[in-house]
Amino acid sequence: MNANKNSLLILGGGLSGLLAAWHLRRPGREIEVWEASAAVGGWAQTLSWPGPQGEPGFLERGPQSLRVARGGALDRLLRDLDIATRPAGPKGPRWLGKGGVRHPSPATLAGLLRAPGLGLGEQLRMLAEPFIPMGTGAGESLHAFFARRLGEGFARELLPALVAGVLAAPPERLGLEAWPPLKRLEARGGLLIGSLRSGAPRTLLPAGGTGALALGLATRLGCVFTDRPARALEALPDGRWRIHGDGPIREADAVVLALPARVVADLLRPVAPEAAALLHAIPRLDLRVWHSRHAMVQGWERGFGLLIHPPEGRGLLGAVSLAADDPRGVPGLLQLRAYVGGAYPADPALDAWPGVLQALRRWLPELPDPLQVREEACPEAFPLLGPGHGARVDRLLEALPSGLHWIGAARFGPGLPDLAEGIEAWAQGGIEG
Ligand SMILES: Cc1cc2nc3c(=O)[nH]c(=O)nc-3n(C[C@H](O)[C@H](O)[C@H](O)COP(=O)(O)OP(=O)(O)OC[C@H]3O[C@@H](n4cnc5c(N)ncnc54)[C@H](O)[C@@H]3O)c2cc1C
């Protein structure tokens, strides 16, 4: 790679780095991807978890499925990589835990109209959503956005559980940047009309789990090196960059930093201190995820989803189960995962499985004793993109030296569809070393 005029080193073999390599590949351009760990995919990995009798079984480190908009970047990618998919669950019951009781999820219209804590006036206010004019969006929190569009009642009573279940943080602390499709829907006529116009995204499961996406990309790219952490960046007098690993050293015309924001901040500190400080200031969320297998419960065969109104969860945000026929599970068993923490202080009892099981049974009293349990801690799982994050990103991009590029969840939003759309558009803009 050393003497090549058009050489590119991508640091980070999570989906961001792999997508960058995929979209930036050109005839004559030399690309290498360096991944610090032994496997590609970052959070989007499907891990082996054999059943109680050693049966084949799996768990997802991160996303359990993909939300794929027809004609969107993820849709194109799945087709380009020729990855087979099937519709994913849960298609069984979906609940909101609130007031100590399980209610139908307000994510459906029927559930919305029967949602707990809302008076008639607040329900009518929600129905007025299509008539609410578009806001400026600048610096608006998710709470303010939903209060404006659907009313204070929705924002107070229902939104916290919905947002905790997706982004693990309170809606007051998150900006619209954390959920990029909202702005697009508003521009298309509002949440309801915009969704009808855009068509509901399909929830798909790639054959082999969501990790198949990273594996498919890495195999097709053929330039991805694992066990190769980047340790330092050095600016060369000719405008190129030297990258130091644990042994290997490379020089490249351009470097793409597709790493967690804190790691990017550490690498940038000696060469771009202002950008490093801006990145370091982005808060990060730690999440604890408990996976468990139980005897199947009648009525839950198609999977279920439970979101908990955060003040009542004491740090337990919700739980979701696989459908009984999901190829990742063990036939006949219920496979569950429960989320703890994020931006919410967790009751110390939730540090260990017995406390988690007790908290789950408050909402799911039918849940049998587990046959297997496994914790997958997710330190620094998500960046917390607060109100006004977009302005921080603009400053950060201005502070980056020429030839260095920064992408990832802290720039485009933590959802895989956000990353796929954002990185495809960014790569189309072209990057010159
Ligand atoms: C529990 C959980 C559930 C989630 N659920 C969903 C969901 O349902 N839907 C959804 O859309 N998204 C979900 N996400 C979010 C999504 O998985 C992530 O936002 C996305 O995978 C981030 O990809 P990335 O490549 O930007 O970062 P990462 O996945 O963090 O990848 C960064 C990579 O950089 C590597 N690295 C670190 N340091 C170095 C170094 N010095 N040198 C080289 N490499 C290095 C890391 O090993 C890692 O592989 C979930 C995430 C978690 C944790």
PDBQT file of the ligand as one rigid body, heavy atoms in Angstrom, charges set to zero:
ROOT
HETATM    1  C1  LIG A 501     -27.410  -4.450  22.476  1.00  0.00    +0.000 C 
HETATM    2  C2  LIG A 501     -27.532  -3.661  21.199  1.00  0.00    +0.000 A 
HETATM    3  C3  LIG A 501     -28.705  -3.716  20.476  1.00  0.00    +0.000 A 
HETATM    4  C4  LIG A 501     -28.828  -3.024  19.278  1.00  0.00    +0.000 A 
HETATM    5  N1  LIG A 501     -29.996  -3.127  18.599  1.00  0.00    +0.000 NA
HETATM    6  C5  LIG A 501     -30.125  -2.490  17.421  1.00  0.00    +0.000 A 
HETATM    7  C6  LIG A 501     -31.296  -2.642  16.648  1.00  0.00    +0.000 A 
HETATM    8  O1  LIG A 501     -32.225  -3.362  17.039  1.00  0.00    +0.000 OA
HETATM    9  N2  LIG A 501     -31.380  -1.994  15.458  1.00  0.00    +0.000 N 
HETATM   10  C7  LIG A 501     -30.363  -1.220  14.988  1.00  0.00    +0.000 A 
HETATM   11  O2  LIG A 501     -30.473  -0.664  13.896  1.00  0.00    +0.000 OA
HETATM   12  N3  LIG A 501     -29.227  -1.049  15.690  1.00  0.00    +0.000 NA
HETATM   13  C8  LIG A 501     -29.081  -1.661  16.898  1.00  0.00    +0.000 A 
HETATM   14  N4  LIG A 501     -27.944  -1.515  17.611  1.00  0.00    +0.000 N 
HETATM   15  C9  LIG A 501     -26.941  -0.529  17.158  1.00  0.00    +0.000 C 
HETATM   16  C10 LIG A 501     -26.003  -1.028  16.102  1.00  0.00    +0.000 C 
HETATM   17  O3  LIG A 501     -25.675  -2.375  16.333  1.00  0.00    +0.000 OA
HETATM   18  C11 LIG A 501     -24.727  -0.176  16.143  1.00  0.00    +0.000 C 
HETATM   19  O4  LIG A 501     -25.036   1.201  16.109  1.00  0.00    +0.000 OA
HETATM   20  C12 LIG A 501     -23.817  -0.479  14.963  1.00  0.00    +0.000 C 
HETATM   21  O5  LIG A 501     -23.570  -1.870  14.872  1.00  0.00    +0.000 OA
HETATM   22  C13 LIG A 501     -22.533   0.314  15.125  1.00  0.00    +0.000 C 
HETATM   23  O6  LIG A 501     -21.632  -0.062  14.094  1.00  0.00    +0.000 OA
HETATM   24  P1  LIG A 501     -20.224   0.656  13.966  1.00  0.00    +0.000 P 
HETATM   25  O7  LIG A 501     -19.454  -0.070  12.952  1.00  0.00    +0.000 OA
HETATM   26  O8  LIG A 501     -20.415   2.112  13.795  1.00  0.00    +0.000 OA
HETATM   27  O9  LIG A 501     -19.560   0.486  15.406  1.00  0.00    +0.000 OA
HETATM   28  P2  LIG A 501     -19.078  -0.830  16.161  1.00  0.00    +0.000 P 
HETATM   29  O10 LIG A 501     -20.024  -1.937  15.943  1.00  0.00    +0.000 OA
HETATM   30  O11 LIG A 501     -18.774  -0.386  17.558  1.00  0.00    +0.000 OA
HETATM   31  O12 LIG A 501     -17.723  -1.211  15.404  1.00  0.00    +0.000 OA
HETATM   32  C14 LIG A 501     -16.508  -0.561  15.684  1.00  0.00    +0.000 C 
HETATM   33  C15 LIG A 501     -15.404  -1.567  15.453  1.00  0.00    +0.000 C 
HETATM   34  O13 LIG A 501     -14.154  -0.926  15.674  1.00  0.00    +0.000 OA
HETATM   35  C16 LIG A 501     -13.301  -1.881  16.299  1.00  0.00    +0.000 C 
HETATM   36  N5  LIG A 501     -12.212  -1.165  16.981  1.00  0.00    +0.000 N 
HETATM   37  C17 LIG A 501     -12.216  -0.559  18.190  1.00  0.00    +0.000 A 
HETATM   38  N6  LIG A 501     -11.005  -0.008  18.434  1.00  0.00    +0.000 NA
HETATM   39  C18 LIG A 501     -10.230  -0.272  17.348  1.00  0.00    +0.000 A 
HETATM   40  C19 LIG A 501      -8.885   0.072  16.983  1.00  0.00    +0.000 A 
HETATM   41  N7  LIG A 501      -8.104   0.782  17.802  1.00  0.00    +0.000 N 
HETATM   42  N8  LIG A 501      -8.431  -0.355  15.787  1.00  0.00    +0.000 NA
HETATM   43  C20 LIG A 501      -9.207  -1.069  14.931  1.00  0.00    +0.000 A 
HETATM   44  N9  LIG A 501     -10.477  -1.422  15.227  1.00  0.00    +0.000 NA
HETATM   45  C21 LIG A 501     -10.983  -1.010  16.425  1.00  0.00    +0.000 A 
HETATM   46  C22 LIG A 501     -14.218  -2.617  17.254  1.00  0.00    +0.000 C 
HETATM   47  O14 LIG A 501     -13.658  -3.861  17.636  1.00  0.00    +0.000 OA
HETATM   48  C23 LIG A 501     -15.473  -2.754  16.406  1.00  0.00    +0.000 C 
HETATM   49  O15 LIG A 501     -15.491  -3.955  15.665  1.00  0.00    +0.000 OA
HETATM   50  C24 LIG A 501     -27.761  -2.232  18.796  1.00  0.00    +0.000 A 
HETATM   51  C25 LIG A 501     -26.563  -2.170  19.521  1.00  0.00    +0.000 A 
HETATM   52  C26 LIG A 501     -26.437  -2.876  20.714  1.00  0.00    +0.000 A 
HETATM   53  C27 LIG A 501     -25.152  -2.800  21.467  1.00  0.00    +0.000 C 
ENDROOT
TORSDOF 0
